[in-house]
């Protein structure tokens, strides 16, 4: 499935052109010259308005069907949110899930482990209440098999608390001073 596409320089783009650049497909709204060597492009990408500054000599593909980098989805990855000391969200990481099929020996040990868990009265008491079961688990069997798959494959329990790193008191004071200086100049 080939479409007609040609490579053109940024400065020759006109309103309404659709072009591919850096793995994304953009529709040009406005092309402004901001210096001798740069243009600012007001574009629409995935329904959102954006502006990009690109060198004039840069070439892009017009009307090309390209493979756009897929956005990570919850089905393909685990979302890890990183917060600072105050609890403000700093960044979000998408950790890909590398799932593999279990071998026959692993399946046997998983089933034995799950049977042991389901016969444990403490486990049954804890997870018989549906409020203690978090998605994607739907019932006590899902929880037991999920725990046992993690044990068999060697994955760590994600609810372990992280150890706090010991920091030097002078380092904390230095960071406090940096933050105060930054606030005064804002």
SEKE-832390 format. One line per field, with one value per residue (C-alpha): x, y, z; residue in one letter; residue number from 1; chain. Coordinates in steps of 0.05 Angstrom, whole numbers, plus 32768, in hexadecimal, padded with zeros to 4 digits. Layout:
<pts>
x = X, ... $
y = Y, ... $
z = Z, ... $
type = A, ... $
seq = NUM, ... $
mol = A, ... $
</pts>
This chain:
<pts>
x = 8000, 8029, 8011, 802F, 805E, 8097, 80CC, 80C8, 80EB, 80C8, 80C6, 809D, 8063, 8020, 7FE1, 7FBC, 7FF8, 7FFD, 8044, 806B, 80A3, 80C6, 8095, 8056, 8025, 8015, 7FE4, 7FFF, 7FD6, 8009, 8052, 8079, 80C1, 80DF, 8128, 8156, 815D, 811D, 80D3, 809C, 8065, 8020, 8006, 7FD0, 7FE6, 7FB5, 7F7F, 7FAA, 7FC8, 8013, 804D, 8090, 80D1, 80F8, 8134, 8120, 8150, 812B, 8105, 80C3, 8097, 8056, 8018, 803F, 8022, 8054, 8059, 804C, 806A, 8031, 801D, 8026, 7FE4, 7FD1, 7FCB, 8015, 8035, 8031, 802B, 805C, 804F, 808A, 807A, 80A6, 80A9, 806A, 8042, 8041, 8044, 8089, 808A, 8067, 808C, 806F, 808F, 8083, 8067, 8092, 8063, 8077, 8054, 805F, 8081, 805E, 8088, 8077, 802D, 802F, 8053, 8022, 7FE6, 8003, 8013, 7FCC, 7FAD, 7FD8, 7FC2, 7F78, 7F7B, 7F9B, 7F65, 7F89, 7F8C, 7F43, 7F2E, 7F55, 7F3F, 7EF8, 7EE3, 7EE0, 7EF9, 7F3F, 7F44, 7F61, 7F5B, 7F6B, 7F57, 7F0D, 7F0A, 7F35, 7F4C, 7F68, 7F8F, 7FAB, 7FC0, 7FDE, 8008, 801F, 8032, 805D, 807E, 808B, 80A8, 80D3, 80B3, 80B8, 807C, 806D, 8051, 8095, 80A7, 80E5, 811E, 812A, 816F, 8195, 81A7, 81DA, 81BC, 81E7, 81CC, 8184, 8197, 81B6, 8176, 814D, 8179, 8174, 8128, 8126, 8153, 812A, 80E9, 8106, 8119, 80D7 $
y = 8000, 803A, 8081, 80BA, 80DF, 810F, 812D, 8179, 81AE, 81CD, 8213, 81FB, 81DF, 8202, 8203, 81C1, 8196, 8153, 813D, 810A, 8120, 80FD, 80C2, 80EC, 8105, 814F, 817C, 81C2, 81FC, 8234, 8239, 8275, 8289, 829B, 82A3, 8298, 824E, 823B, 8238, 8230, 8202, 8205, 81BF, 818E, 814A, 8115, 814A, 817A, 81BC, 81C2, 81EC, 81D2, 81F6, 81D4, 81E8, 81FE, 81CC, 8192, 8166, 8144, 8113, 812E, 8102, 80C4, 8089, 807C, 804E, 807C, 8066, 8046, 8067, 8038, 801C, 7FFB, 7FB8, 7FBB, 7FDB, 7FEC, 8036, 804D, 8092, 80B6, 80EB, 811B, 8126, 8150, 811C, 8143, 8118, 8122, 80EF, 80B2, 8074, 803D, 7FFB, 7FC7, 7F84, 7F4B, 7F10, 7ECA, 7E87, 7E5B, 7E18, 7DD8, 7DD5, 7E1D, 7E10, 7DD5, 7DFC, 7E37, 7E09, 7DE9, 7E2E, 7E47, 7E0A, 7E16, 7E5F, 7E4F, 7E1C, 7E50, 7E6D, 7EB0, 7EBA, 7EA6, 7ED5, 7F0F, 7F08, 7EED, 7F36, 7F55, 7F98, 7F7B, 7F64, 7F98, 7F95, 7F70, 7F39, 7F2A, 7EF5, 7ECF, 7E9D, 7ED4, 7EF0, 7EAC, 7E9B, 7EE1, 7EDB, 7E95, 7EA9, 7EE1, 7EB0, 7E7C, 7EAE, 7ECF, 7F14, 7F3B, 7F51, 7F99, 7FAD, 7FAA, 7FEC, 800D, 801C, 8065, 807B, 809D, 80E3, 8113, 814D, 8180, 8166, 8172, 81B9, 81C5, 81AF, 81DC, 8217, 8208, 8206, 8247, 826A, 824F, 8269, 82AF, 82B5, 829B $
z = 8000, 7FE6, 7FE6, 7FC0, 7FED, 7FE2, 800D, 8014, 803E, 807A, 805B, 8020, 8049, 8042, 806C, 806B, 8059, 807D, 808B, 80B3, 80E2, 811B, 811B, 811F, 80EA, 80EB, 80C7, 80BB, 80D4, 80CC, 80B6, 80D1, 80C5, 8109, 80F5, 80BA, 80C8, 80EF, 80E1, 8115, 80FF, 8120, 8115, 812A, 8142, 815C, 8164, 818E, 8178, 817F, 8167, 814F, 813F, 8108, 80DC, 8096, 8076, 8097, 8066, 8076, 8051, 8036, 8036, 804C, 806F, 80A6, 80E2, 811C, 815E, 8185, 81C6, 8201, 8216, 8257, 8234, 821F, 825C, 82A5, 82B7, 82ED, 8309, 832B, 835F, 8385, 83D0, 83D0, 83AA, 8368, 832A, 830A, 82D2, 82B7, 829C, 8272, 8284, 824F, 8264, 824D, 8253, 823F, 8240, 827D, 8273, 828A, 82C9, 82D9, 82CE, 82FE, 8334, 8329, 8332, 8370, 838E, 837E, 839F, 83DD, 83DF, 83D5, 840E, 843D, 846B, 8474, 8428, 841F, 8457, 843A, 83F1, 83FA, 8401, 83BB, 83D4, 83DE, 8396, 8367, 831B, 82EF, 8322, 8326, 835C, 838E, 835A, 832E, 8369, 837C, 8335, 832B, 836A, 8357, 8310, 832D, 835D, 8327, 82F5, 832A, 8329, 836A, 8392, 837C, 83C0, 83E2, 8401, 83E5, 8413, 841F, 840B, 8442, 842C, 8447, 846F, 844A, 8407, 8420, 8434, 83F1, 83CD, 83FA, 83E9, 839E, 83A2, 83C8, 8396, 835C, 837B, 8384, 833B, 831F $
type = X, X, X, X, X, X, X, X, X, X, X, X, X, X, X, X, X, X, X, X, X, X, X, X, X, X, X, X, X, X, X, X, X, X, X, X, X, X, X, X, X, X, X, X, X, X, X, X, X, X, X, X, X, X, X, X, X, X, X, X, X, X, X, X, X, X, X, X, X, X, X, X, X, X, X, X, X, X, X, X, X, X, X, X, X, X, X, X, X, X, X, X, X, X, X, X, X, X, X, X, X, X, X, X, X, X, X, X, X, X, X, X, X, X, X, X, X, X, X, X, X, X, X, X, X, X, X, X, X, X, X, X, X, X, X, X, X, X, X, X, X, X, X, X, X, X, X, X, X, X, X, X, X, X, X, X, X, X, X, X, X, X, X, X, X, X, X, X, X, X, X, X, X, X, X, X, X, X, X, X, X, X, X, X, X, X $
seq = 1, 2, 3, 4, 5, 6, 7, 8, 9, 10, 11, 12, 13, 14, 15, 16, 17, 18, 19, 20, 21, 22, 23, 24, 25, 26, 27, 28, 29, 30, 31, 32, 33, 34, 35, 36, 37, 38, 39, 40, 41, 42, 43, 44, 45, 46, 47, 48, 49, 50, 51, 52, 53, 54, 55, 56, 57, 58, 59, 60, 61, 62, 63, 64, 65, 66, 67, 68, 69, 70, 71, 72, 73, 74, 75, 76, 77, 78, 79, 80, 81, 82, 83, 84, 85, 86, 87, 88, 89, 90, 91, 92, 93, 94, 95, 96, 97, 98, 99, 100, 101, 102, 103, 104, 105, 106, 107, 108, 109, 110, 111, 112, 113, 114, 115, 116, 117, 118, 119, 120, 121, 122, 123, 124, 125, 126, 127, 128, 129, 130, 131, 132, 133, 134, 135, 136, 137, 138, 139, 140, 141, 142, 143, 144, 145, 146, 147, 148, 149, 150, 151, 152, 153, 154, 155, 156, 157, 158, 159, 160, 161, 162, 163, 164, 165, 166, 167, 168, 169, 170, 171, 172, 173, 174, 175, 176, 177, 178, 179, 180, 181, 182, 183, 184, 185, 186 $
mol = A, A, A, A, A, A, A, A, A, A, A, A, A, A, A, A, A, A, A, A, A, A, A, A, A, A, A, A, A, A, A, A, A, A, A, A, A, A, A, A, A, A, A, A, A, A, A, A, A, A, A, A, A, A, A, A, A, A, A, A, A, A, A, A, A, A, A, A, A, A, A, A, A, A, A, A, A, A, A, A, A, A, A, A, A, A, A, A, A, A, A, A, A, A, A, A, A, A, A, A, A, A, A, A, A, A, A, A, A, A, A, A, A, A, A, A, A, A, A, A, A, A, A, A, A, A, A, A, A, A, A, A, A, A, A, A, A, A, A, A, A, A, A, A, A, A, A, A, A, A, A, A, A, A, A, A, A, A, A, A, A, A, A, A, A, A, A, A, A, A, A, A, A, A, A, A, A, A, A, A, A, A, A, A, A, A $
</pts>
